[in-house]
């Protein structure tokens, strides 16, 4: 299976990330979160379309997974769980970054 974990680097005001089939340069937290969420739902749609097609198979990380083998179902379940976990991690970092940014700007302008 391909490595689907997002690679996230955090600095003071923005983060850069990589998603399945998607690479983003550094953006503001909210825009980076939007881009990753869009990539997440595009990947979810691709997997769903593959499973609902006539072949009932989907390619994940260069390997074709289907409904015939329990191992394929387990691999697909793990892939979807990791995909959801990655989305939650990026959302959490984005929210935390926005919170820090808001507090820093509030303190700056309240003085």
N, C-alpha and C positions, 0 to 999 in steps of 0.2 A: 504494500500500500504506500502511496505517496505521503510525504510529510505535509499535513494540512494545517499544522499549528501556525498561527500568525506570528511573524517575527516583529515584535513591538519594541521600539526604542523610545524612551521618554526623556524629554529635556524640559526646559522651563515653560515653554508656551505651546508646544506642538508635539505630535508624534508621527512616526512613519510606520507603515505596516505592509505586510504582504498577505494576501488571501489566496485561496485556491484559484488559480488561473488569473490572478490579479496582483499587480504591484502598484502601490501608490507612493508618490514622493511625500515629503513632509507637508502637512496641512494643519490648519487649526483643528482643535479637538472635535468640534461639532461637524465640520465638513468631512474629516477623516472617518468619524463614526458613521456618517451617512453613506460614504463610499463603501465602507466595509459591509454595512448592512445590506446595501444594494447587491454587492457581490455574493453575500451569503444567500439571499433569496434567489438570485440567478442560479446558484449552484443547487439549491433545494429544488427549483423548478426543473433543472436538467435531470436530476436524479429521479424525480417523480415522473417526468415524461418517459424516461427509459423504462421504468417499472410498469408504466401503464401502456407501453407500446405492445405490438404483437409479439415481439421476441421476449419480453419480460426480462430484459437484461440491461445493465448499466455499466459503463466503464468508469472505474474509480482507480486512479493511480496506475494506469496502464494494465489493470486486470479487469476482466469482464466478470461481473457478479450477477447472479440471477436468483430464482426461487427454488431451483432443483436441489441444491446441496445445503445442508445445515451450516456448513462452514462459510458459505457465501452469505447466508442470512446474518450470521454472527459478524462477519467482516463489515457488512453494510450497516448493521446496527452500531458497531463501534465507530465507523466513519461518521454516521449521522450524529452520534453523541459527541464526538470530538469537534465536529463542525459547530454544533450548538454551544459547546463549552468555549470554543474560540470566540464566537460571537459575544457571549456573555463577558468574557475577559476584556475584549476590546471596548465594549460598552462601559464596563466598570472603569477602565482606565480613562476613557473619554469623559465620563461624569466626574471622576476625581480631578482630572485636569481642569475641567471647566469650573469646578468648585474652587480650586486653588487660584485660578485666573481671576475669578470673580472677587475672591477675598483680597487678592493683591491689588486689583484695581479699586476696590472699595476703600482700602486703607490708603492708597495713593491719593485718591481724590477727596477723602474726608479730612486731610490735613491742611 
